[in-house]
Amino acid sequence: MDKVSSQRVSLSIYFFLLGFGFSNWASRIPSIKENFNFDEAELGNLLLVMPISSMIGLPISGWLVSKFNSRTPLLVSFVVLCLSLILIGYADDLVSLIIGVALFAFCTRIANIAVNTQSLTLQKQREKKIIGSFHGLWSLGGLGGALFSTIMVGFGISMRDHFLYIGILSLVVSVASFSYLIPKDKSEIGNKLILGKPDKYILYLGLMVFFGALCEGGMFDWSGVYFKEVVGQEVFTLGYLIFMAFMALSRFYSDKLVDRIGMRKTYILGASIVGIGMSIVIIFPFFWPVLIGFSLVGIGVASVFPMTFALAGSSKKYSPGMAISIISTYGIVGMLIGPPLVGYIAHVIGLRYAFILFILSGLMLIPLSYSFFRLNKEE
């Protein structure tokens, strides 16, 4: 296997493991809610720890991008991420749980920025688009995590043992794959965050990924709860599993879809599918309609992150790593503010109608993408 192929395989493993770990965490949120006897608002408070921790990581991630090659922060953050997942599983009091969740969110942010920086560097060495396939592997890891979590729940395995298995397995595989990552990818220019008037190119990309992430993050954290409490299914991971399956499948075809119809139409098509799918979920809160609705939402949001990160690499103001760091801030805030916001809304009007937030978030991609590509055409 040649050098570039080895780097792609190693990077693919990290994308897969990040999706796998996050999916196992998200699948077990109903277990955390039950173990600590949280109501919707209290669970929302816990989930709010994640965006706060991610925001703290903003200046640190920018500093890491400017000082180091991306593979070193990737490995270090991934090791701590695995340990924090184990801590969440072993937490028997609220303080330990909050610390574990905070570390998990903080390290997930650093790892995501590093792994996407690596992917943009590797993309420049290949003519064929590969960004979508990397995000497809993240989703495939998420699908594998949902399947594994479903098995753990089905066999009555405790969350403590479940997260211990995941943490150790991910730790071993990530360390073994480290030496094959791209060794020198630090950019010499565009590494500093420039304060003042926001760059419109980055701002529009950030807002698009914010609303896409708000919908995607909400599905990660609340699809299982919706399936258990609204639909009334005991195997609550099934709804999350179908969402991840269709998102993963769609991401592997997203590069071909973009080549065929273009990014602007792909954003609009995805937004429309999200709106239709979530409307089905809300209007018909029964087993099969909800499964169909969740699958449509997975298809709709699939291409948002790959397209946006690919566009970030074309920024004229920032290096790829810094552009991803800034845009990821919008995305992580959306992904992690969405779940607690759903919790607060659900506490007032019920979980079923709180999902209207996802329809609005998805549809916001239409005017934002139109404005972005109009600006880009003018430039």
CORGIZI-V994731 format. One record per helix or strand. SS is the DSSP state (H for helix, E for strand). FROM is the first residue (numbers start at 1). TO is the last residue. If there is no record, write none. Layout:
BEGIN
ss: (SS;SS)
from: (FROM;FROM)
to: (TO;TO)
END
This chain:
BEGIN
ss: (H;H;H;H;H;H;H;H;H;H;H;H;H;H)
from: (3;29;40;70;94;131;159;200;237;263;287;320;351;356)
to: (27;35;67;90;123;154;180;229;261;283;312;349;354;378)
END
